[in-house]
């Protein structure tokens, strides 16, 4: 399920909606499809904590202004678990541990 590194241009409004979706499915985590600059959307195992950090980099006053988030997957020992690594527009990096079997397709 690992994916190639990609850049997702997201706005405050989009990240806010993604956060609402993830919180709705908190008891049954889902893979969220994030848009990439080129090509089809990519299913990503992302949690509400990570989305909250992403939202914190965006300005609600510019709700439709997009900023680039770089996402990649780092495998940890086996194919079933690893880290979702998100490089935020402010230069910070989030390393979210994830067990892929815990996330189901939407």
C-alpha positions in Angstrom: 0.0 0.0 0.0 3.0 2.2 0.3 2.9 5.2 -2.1 5.4 7.3 -4.0 6.3 10.7 -2.4 4.0 13.4 -3.7 3.1 17.1 -3.2 -0.5 17.9 -2.3 -1.6 21.6 -2.8 -4.3 22.0 -0.1 -6.3 25.0 1.2 -7.6 25.7 4.7 -11.1 24.8 3.5 -9.9 21.4 2.2 -7.9 20.5 5.3 -10.8 21.5 7.5 -13.2 19.2 5.6 -10.7 16.3 5.7 -10.4 16.8 9.5 -14.2 16.7 9.8 -14.2 13.4 7.8 -11.4 11.8 9.9 -13.1 12.8 13.2 -16.4 11.3 12.0 -14.6 8.0 11.3 -12.4 8.2 14.4 -13.4 4.7 15.6 -12.8 3.2 12.1 -9.9 5.0 10.5 -10.1 5.4 6.7 -7.5 6.1 4.0 -8.2 9.6 2.8 -7.6 10.4 -0.9 -5.4 13.5 -1.1 -5.0 15.4 -4.4 -1.6 15.6 -5.9 -0.2 18.3 -8.2 -0.1 15.8 -11.1 -2.2 12.7 -11.6 -4.8 10.9 -9.5 -5.5 11.4 -5.8 -3.5 9.2 -3.4 -5.0 7.2 -0.5 -3.2 8.1 2.6 -3.4 6.8 6.2 -3.8 10.1 8.0 -5.0 10.9 11.6 -6.8 13.9 13.0 -3.7 14.9 15.0 -1.7 15.2 11.7 -4.5 17.1 10.0 -4.8 19.5 12.9 -1.0 20.3 12.5 -1.6 20.8 8.8 -4.6 23.1 9.4 -2.4 25.1 11.8 -0.1 26.1 8.9 -3.0 27.5 6.9 -4.8 30.8 7.4 -8.6 30.7 7.7 -8.7 34.3 6.4 -7.4 32.8 3.1 -9.6 29.7 3.2 -9.2 29.0 -0.6 -5.5 29.8 -0.9 -3.5 26.5 -1.4 -0.2 25.6 0.1 2.1 22.7 -0.8 2.3 19.8 1.6 4.9 17.1 0.8 3.9 13.6 1.8 5.8 10.3 1.7 5.7 6.9 3.3 8.6 5.3 5.3 8.3 1.6 5.9 9.2 0.4 9.4 10.7 -3.0 9.3 7.7 -4.7 7.7 5.3 -3.7 4.9 2.4 -3.4 7.2 3.5 -0.5 9.3 5.6 2.7 9.1 5.4 6.4 9.1 3.4 9.0 7.2 5.9 11.8 6.8 4.3 15.2 6.1 6.5 18.3 5.3 4.4 21.3 6.3 4.6 24.6 4.4 6.2 26.3 7.5 9.2 23.9 7.3 8.1 21.6 10.1 7.9 17.8 9.6 5.3 15.5 11.1 6.1 11.8 11.5 2.9 10.0 12.1 3.2 6.2 12.9 0.6 4.1 11.1 -0.4 0.4 10.9 -1.8 0.1 7.4 -4.3 -2.7 8.3 -6.0 -0.3 10.8 -7.1 1.9 7.9 -9.8 0.9 5.4 -10.7 2.5 2.1 -13.5 5.1 2.2 
